[in-house]
Amino acid sequence: MTNTPVNIGITVNGEDHQLSEQLTVAQLLAHLGLPEKGIAVAVDGTVFPRANWDRPVEKGWEIEILTAVQGG
């Protein structure tokens, strides 16, 4: 099996990103330096369950990452 370069264009929190390798959602979060706990992910306006974070990111996805904050 050979590793073929990929070019996956996605948007994360309004910023365009080009991925040069296939990443899962969990790997994308790590790539962006985000923790796996205390955040929620939405793809194309729909909540993306943590159980699906092992799914590969697809070209054109609009991803929103929300961080839980404390306050009142």
Sequence and secondary structure as in RCSB ss.txt:
>XXXX:A:sequence
MTNTPVNIGITVNGEDHQLSEQLTVAQLLAHLGLPEKGIAVAVDGTVFPRANWDRPVEKGWEIEILTAVQGG
>XXXX:A:secstr
       EEEEETTEEEEESS  BHHHHHHHTT  SSSEEEEETTEE  GGGTTSB  TT EEEEEE     
